[in-house]
Amino acid sequence: MVAYIHFPSWIHPEIIPGLPVRWYALMYLVAFAVTYLLFTWQVRRGGLAITTTQTQDLFLFAITGLILGARVFSVLFYNDEWLMYLTRPWLIFWPWQNGVFVGLPGMSYHGGVVGAVIGGVIACRRHRLGFFRVADTIVAGIPLGYAFGRLGNFINGELWGRVTTQSWGIVFPHAPGLSTRLSWVRDVADIVGMEYARGDLINLPRHPSQLYEAFGEGILLWLVLWFILRPRRGSSKNGFLLSAYLIGYGIIRFVIEYFREPDAGIGYVIAAAESPTALFASFGNISLGQIFCLLMIIGGILLYILLPKKTSQDAVPADAKKRQKETTRSHHGKHRH
């Protein structure tokens, strides 16, 4: 009996075959749009005194920082050719390889967080906005947008998980073949009902870890932040939701990393048991992504402990009421037209 799923043949990375426009890039745009809409929804309901111009400036700085940070982290920590980028740094953001448009191959989520925070801090200082109040508002919607980014990874057929014998395991077309000379490979193939000849390379089913992340770090985390923790923000200190986001994401991603194969060429940072990276063997085998998640968790806890004990209203700048009135008038004016 066959107990696995072939990656759908009708799914292609390109939106229109032959054109360098990919679903992955579109999903990132959708993610940014969803986050922006949820942010402005909160602003319109008095959740934050900020004008439309300031909001657009904030997102411009944050998204720019996100892209820069995500790409730089990817090159520094996940790319074994970082010395090449050190001597030719312009290639970090060069979207062509051998005359072919490839976009920006390799983006680190944790680097994106660092870059977005830096960009957000700069924007808030420019407009004299309370950073933690703004951060609490924006992170409430980020996970829902993030879910679309992981769907983009799935459509690209990348960032697949470890080998599994579960019936929902998927054979990703670009996953590396595994030698059937290895007994564990033959055992998995026999369990899921794959035919093979000894010595062949076989593409075994993998956990669809992109979908796990889309649900866990995306939808589930958003539901907790938006419907459970966000209503408490008014009675909590500024930065409460930001710290909750860092802790929540770190915990969920840390767990899901056990289902996701570590990046090629890096493997485990801590290896408690010797095993191929494609196969789960021990909870003590820790990937680089999990190390970054632990740092996120620790950072979120420290942030919550060190935050000043003020309610969200205390962090609003002195001219907040004026800006809020301007935003409200602008919003009503649009409806009149």
Buried (B, 14 or more C-beta within 10 A) or exposed (E): EEBBEEBEEEEBBEBEEEEBBBBBBBBBEBBBEBBBEBBBEBBEEEBBBBBBEBBEBBBEBBBBBBBBBBBBBBBBBBBEEEEEBEEEEEEBEEEEEEEEEEBBEBBBBBBBBBBBBBBBBBBBEEBEBBBBBBBBBBBBBBBBBBBBBBBBBBBBBBBBBBBBBEEEBBBBEEBEEBEBEEEBBBEBBEBBEBEBEEEBEBBBBBBBBBBBBBBBBBBBBBEBBBEEBBEEBEEBBBBBBBBBBBBBBBBBBBBBBBBBBBBEEBBBBEBEEEBBBBBBBBEEBBBBBBBBBBEBBEBBBEBBEEBEEBBBEEBBBEEBEEBBEBBBEEEEEEEEE
